[in-house]
């Protein structure tokens, strides 16, 4: 019995109690079941009696008792206990609990997918680094988290578009071009420019494409350096992200907004809403009406639009393109953007509590140094990929809440030991694959038998319990925008699997016949493999079939060693 099936059974018991006159309540469309904090309290728990007590006009424990009497008669339910103020703790019989293994295996990659976010159409913008240099470790965090969130939202039924906002307009592009020209001429970059070694490489690339660069008039040379440098750097950003396993559906150009007149149109549209005013020769948006700390200039007195005006135009573009919900993932230095972006939404006639969500992430530090392209001391994503690899980086960044500061030790992420969480989880997956290979050599085949009632060992009950919780974890991680919930779940699952592996044999001992217990345990092993692979996939991390463990972590040197039990 899956959690969904149990929830339906509870609702059916409620309907039957109402029809029999035992309860007078409005039966909810859905009933939620969750894992009790302690396994001693059963397999599943529900607080539906507490939710319905007021409407029923009776104490929650009385509602729970009447419902328990009916649930106890449901096939597959071993026991129902009323606990505390009116919780229902439900224990399934072994056969019903064990049936979950077959359900998971048959669902395969679809297991864990749910409809919690069905009906939501979301634009998810993340990374959006300026095309003035390679992506550094600060961008890396949002690349990992943003892509994991994209996968989680989609797995939970949302229609979600991943978007990269290319900041290819404004003064930083002129400074970028000036830096390239300076390097091409063999001089120092101008004040406020970009001193990184990559600028020298870009200068070589630009000169190779335009050998006449240094002979052009200054204005034309700047334009050429800006355009060719921009193209080369954006191509590098895209290829680096693809190597990191991050794909964007849309690459949206800020410059295109200006070229199309969308910024001026945004001012006019917001003026029609009644929130634009003139003061001191400038054009303002009255964002203080919606909680911003001050009103914002949209067009300066000299007629030049501000970055804020482009932000407003970009928001309206998302709205016009059919995205009722817009999620922005911004860096730690963007806290001030929360109020102003929500104010833009309100000024545009949207509900800032529904139509826009701004997530702020904390910085990543290495040896206490904050990094930036202009300082020339950045650690780039491409270097991290060469040093650590995508899996170690993505998993580590995904397993922490976005609002927690984070310091990384690259050697720890490379270490093949149980102290390294990504290795610990990947090793569990590789071990399931090894169990299947070795069992197959002994003639254990899943298709020859399955008797879930045989899965009675305490480690099997614990393993089945956490496997059944996977869809809820995925849905909750999507709804709360917290991919780290999936990572921590996988570590718990890996721990329970390793313990089961130590206690329960899948393969028969030498000379023993293959029995249904061997076959059924092989089903449970495969169910675990499916969930580990699905969970790692949601984080953008690979699920290797073979993986060596470092010798210092134990006597076993790899998952290809014979199974012990």
N, C-alpha and C positions, 0 to 999 in steps of 0.2 A: 504494500500500500504506500503510495507516494503521499507527500504532504498535501498536495492538491486534492487527491482522492479522499484523504481524511477530512479535509476542510469541507468538502462536499457532503461527506457522511454526517458531520456535525450539523450542517445546515439542514439536511434532510431530517435529522432527529428533531431539530427545532420546529420545522414545519409540521411534523407529526404531532409534537406536543401541543402546538397551537390548535391543530385540527381536532385533537382529543379534548380540548378545553383545559389542559393542564397549565398552559401559559397563555396570557393575553399580551402579546407583543407584536411589533412589526419586525418580521424576520429580515435581517440585513441581506443585501445582495451577495456579500462575501463574508466569510468567516476566516480569521487569521489563526494560524497555528505557529508556534515557535518552539525552539528547543528549550527545555528547562535548564537552569544554570547547573543543576546537578543531575547526573544520569540516574541517581537513586530515585528521582522524582518521575521517572518514566521516559518515554521516547519523545512525546510531544505535549505541549500545554496550550491552553486557550483561555483568554479572559473574557470570552463572550458573555458569560453569566453576569459579570460585573457591569458590562456595557448595557445589558438589557434589564437590569434589576429595577431601575427607576420606572421604566415604562411598564414593567410587569407588576409594580406595586407590591413587591415582596423583597426580603433580604437576598443579597447575591448568593449566599450559600444555599438558600432554598431553591433558587432558579437552577443553580449548579447541580443540586441533588436530583431534581426532576429530569434534568438533561442527562445526567450520568446514568440513570436507570435505563434510558433508551440507548445510550451509546454502548453500554455494556453488552447489548444484544447484537451489535453490529459484527458481521463476520470479519475476522482478522483482528478484532480488538480483544486483548487479553484481560485488561483491567482498566478501570476508570476511578480515580480518587479525587475527592473534593479537598482542596488545600487552601489554607489561609483564609482570606476574606471571601473566596469564591472562585478560585482558579480550578480548572479541570486538568489534571495530569493523566495522560493517556499512555498506556503501555500496549504495544502491538505484540501479537504472538510471533514466534520465530518465522513461520512460513510467510506471514503477511509482511513482516519487516524485510525478510530476505528477498522477496519478490522484486524489491527495488533494484537489485543488482541486474536482473534481466531487463527491467525498464530502462536503466541507464545505458546498457550495452546496445540495446535496440535503437535508442534515440541517437547514440553516437554524438557527432558534433553539435546536434541540436539540443542536447541536454544542458540545461542552465538558461537557455533562451526563454524569455517570458514576455508578457504583455503589460508590464507595469507602466511603461512610458508610451503605450499605444495612443495614437492620436496627437502626439506632440511633434511639431515640425520645428527643428532647431537649427540655427546657424551657430556653429562653434568656432570661434576665432582664437587661435593660439600661436605662439612663437612670434610671428610678425616682426622679426628683427630687421633693422634698417639694412638695405642692400649696400652697405658701405664697408663691409668686412665679413669674414667668416663667422659662423655661429659659434659662440663660446659656451662655457659650461652653464652660464645663467640661462641661456636659451634652451640648453639641453634638458633642464628640468621640466620646462613647459612642453617641450616636444614629447617627452616620455609620458607626462601626466595627461596632456591634451589628447594624444593619440589613444591612450588607454581609456579615457573618458568617452571618446568617440566610439570606440568598440563597445563599451558597456552600454551606452545609450542605444546604439543600434541593436544590441542583443536583447534589450528590454523593450523593443518595439517602436522606438522613436524613429522618425525620419530626420536624419541629422546630416548636415553638410559641414565638412571641415574646410575652413577658410584661412588663408594666409593673407594678411593685409600688407602689401608692399609699400613701405614709406619712401616712395621714390620722388617726392617733391620737397621743396623747402631748402633752407640754407645748408643743411648737412650735406646735400648732394653737391653744392658748390664747393664746400670744404673738401669733400671727397675728390672732386675733379682737381682741385688745386693741389692736393697731396700727391695725386698720380703725376701731375705735370712736374711738380718739384722733384720727385724721384727720377722721372725721365730726364730731367736736366742735371741730375746729380747734385741737387741742393737740398737743404733741410725743408721739411714740410712747414707750411705756414702755421701761425699760432692758432690753436683750436682745431688743427687738422688731425690726420690719422697717421701715427708714426710706425705702425706695425710692419714687420718684414713682408707681410703679404702685399703691402702697397708697392713695394719694389717689384715683386713678381707681377702685379697687375700692370705696372708701368712697362715692363718688358713685353707683356701680352699686347698692350695697346700699341706700342711702337712697332711690334711685328706686324700688326694689322694695318697700321697707318705709319709707314716709314717717314712720311712728310710731316708728322705731328709737330715737331719742334720748329718747323719752317712756317707754320700757319700763323695768321694774325691771332693775338691773344684771345679774343672773344671766341673765335672759331676753334682754337685749340682747347679751350675750356669745355666747349660744347662736345667736341669729339671725345675728349678724355672722360667726360661725364657719361656719355652714352655707351662707349665701348667698355669702360670700367664697370658700369652698371650691369651691362649684359653678362660680362664674364663673372662678376661676383654673384649675381642672381642664379646663374647656371650652377655655380659651385654650391650655393645654398641648397638648391633643389636636389642636386646629386647627393650631397651629404645627408640630407633628410631621408632620401630614398634608401641610402645605405644603412640608416638607422631604423628603417622599417616604418617610416612615417610618410603617409601619402595625404596630400591635400586635394580636395575636389575642385577648389577654386583658388586661383591666385589673383587677388584684386589689387589693382594699381591705384594708389592715391593720386598720381599725376592724371590718370584718366578722369577722375572726378573733376579736377580743375579744367582739363581740356574740354570736357563736355558741358561746362557751365553748371555742373551740379551743385557747386558750392554757392554760387549766386542764387540758384533756384531754391536751395535749402533756406537761405535767409528770407526769401519771399514767402515760402510756404509757412515758415514759423511766424512771420509777420501776420499772415492771414489768421493764424491761431490766436493772435493778440498778445504775443509775448516778446516782440521785438520793439525796441525804442532807441531813440537817438539821444546822445549826450556827449558833450565835449568834442563834437565833430566826428565821433565814432558811432558805430552801430552795435547795440548790445542785445543780449538775450537775458530776459529777467528770470534767471534760474533760481533766485532766492525765493520765488513763489513756491518752489517745490523742494526746499530743504538744502539747496546749495549754500555754501558759506558766503558767497558773493556773486553778483551778476557777472556775466562773461562777455568780453568783447568778441564780436564776430568779424567786424571789418574795422580796421584801424582808421585813424583820421586821414592817413595818406592813401586810403582806398585799398590797401592790401588786406586780403582775408587772413585770419589767424588760423593756427592749428585747430583751435576749437571749432571754427566754422567747418573745417574739413571733417572733424569728428561728427558734427551734426549731419553733414551731407552723407557721410558713410552710414550712419545709423538709418537715415531715411532710405538709403539705397537698399539696405538689408530688409527694411519693411516693405519697400516696393517690390522686392524680389520674392516675396511670399514667405517670409520667416516671422511668424508671430512671436517666437521666442529666440532671444539672442543671448548667447553666453560669451563673455569676454574673459580670457585668462591673461592677467597682466602681472608684471613683475613687482617686486617689493617697493620700488621707487614710484609706483603709480597709485598709492593710496588716495591721493587727491582726485583721481579720476572717477572714483566710485560715485560721489555726489553729483559731479557734473554730467556724467553719462546718464545717470538716472533722471536728472533734471531735463536733459535733452529728450528722453523718452516721454516724460510727462508733458513737456512743451509740444511734442508732436501728437499729443492726444492719446498716448498709450498709458498703460498701468505700469509704473516702474517696479511694482512688486510681482508682476506677471510676465511682462514682455522683455525684461532685461535682467541679466544676472552678471555680476562682476566678481570674479574670483581673483584674489591676490595671493601670490606665492612669495615665500621668503627666499633670501639669497643662499647661495651655496658658497662656502669659503674653503680655500685651500691655504693652509699655513697663515691664516688671518688676512690674506690679501684679497681685496675686492677687485674684480677684473673688469676691464673695459677696453674696447678696441683702440680708443685714442691714446691710452696709456701704453699700449704696446706690450702689456704683460698678460694678455688673455691666454687661457688654456682652451683650445678650440675643440669642438665636437669631433672633428676628423681625427685629431690627435688622441682623444679619448677612445675612439673606435679602434685605432691601431694598438693602443696600450692595453685596454681592458676588454673591449668587445661590446657589441650592442646588448647582449643578454644581461651581463653584469650591471651595466649602466642603467638599462631600462627597469630591471627588476628593483634595484636598490632605490631608484628615484620614485618608483611607484609605491613602495611599501611604507612611505612616510606621508603623513598629512601635508598638504601643500603649504600650510601656514606654519610649519615647523622649520626653523633654521637647520641647515644640514652641512656637515663637514664630511668630506670623503677621504678615504684612504685607498688609493688605487690598488695597492698590493693586497689588501684585504679582499677586494672585489675579484681579484684574480685567483685567490686561494681555493684549491679544491678540497674543501673540508666541510664538516657539518657546521662549522662556525660561520660559514658563508651561506646566507639564506637562499640565494638563487641556486647554488650548487646543491644544497640540501633538498630543495624541491625537485630540481631536474634529476637528481640522483634517484629520488623515489620513482619518477616516471621511468627512468632507464631500468630500474630494478623490476618494475612490473613487466616491462618488455622481456627482460631476461627470464623471469619466471615463466612467461608464456612459451619462450623458446625451449627451455629445458623441459617443461611439462609436455610439450609436443613431442620431444624426443622420447619421452617415456610412454607415449600413446594416450595422454590425457587430452581429450577433445571436448570442448563445450557442447557441441551439437549432439553428443552421445547421452547427455543427461543433465537435469537440473532439478534439485530438490531443495528449495529454500528453507524448509523446516530443519535442515541439517546445520544451518548456520547459527549455532547456539553458543559458541565460545564468547566470552565477554569481550574479547578484542574484536570479534566480528560484529557484535551489537554496536560497539562504539564506532567502528568503521562505517557501518551502514547508516548510523545516525548522522554522521557528518556529511556523508555523501548525499543524503536526502536534503540537507540544508543548503546545497549549492545554489539552486535557483533563487532562493530568498536572499542569499548574500549578493548575488549578481544584481538583483532588482534594487536592493537597498543601496549598494555602491553606486548605481546609476542615479537613483533619486537624490542621494545626498552628495553626489559629485565627489565620491571618495574611493578612488581605485585601490587605496591601501587596504581596504577591507578584504579585497580578493586576495592580495598577497598574504596577509596574515592568516586568512582561511586556508590557503594552500600549505602554509607551513604547519598548521595544525593537522591538516589532512595527511601530510607527509609523515608527521610524527606518529599518527595513529596507524598508518600503513606499515611503517617500519616495525612498530610493536607487534602488529598482527603477523607480519612476516617472520618475526622471531618466535612466535608462539604457535602458529598454525602452518602445517605443511600443505602445499598444493600437490607436490609430487609424491607418489608412493615410495616407501622405503624399498630397498633392493629386495626383490623376490616377492613383494606384495602385489596383489592384483589392483588394478585401477577400479575405484568405486565411485558412486555418485557424490560422495563427499569431496573427492579430488576434483571432480568435474565442476561441482557447484562452487567450490573455492576458486576455481579458475575463472568462473563468471565474476565473482567478487573482485578478483585481481584485475580483470579487464575493466570492470566498472570503475575501479580506482584509476586505472590508466586513462580512461576517457575523461574523467573529471579533472585530473591533473593537466592533461593536454588542453582541455577546453579553458581552464583557468589561466594557464600560461599564455594561451593564445589571446585572451582578453587583455593581457598586459603587454602583448607584442613580443613575448619571449618564446624562444624555441623549446620544443620538448624532445630532447635527444633520446634515441633508442639505446645508445651505448654511452657510458660515461665512466671514466676512471676516477677512483678516489685516491687522494694523496696518501702515501704509505704511513705518514706520521699520525693519521687520524684513526688507525686501527689495523688489525691484522689482515682485514680484507682489502685487496688492492683494486677491486673493480667488480662491477655487477655481473661479469661473466664467470665469476667463481661459482662452484656448485652451491645450490640452495642448502642451507642448514636448517634444521628444525628438530 
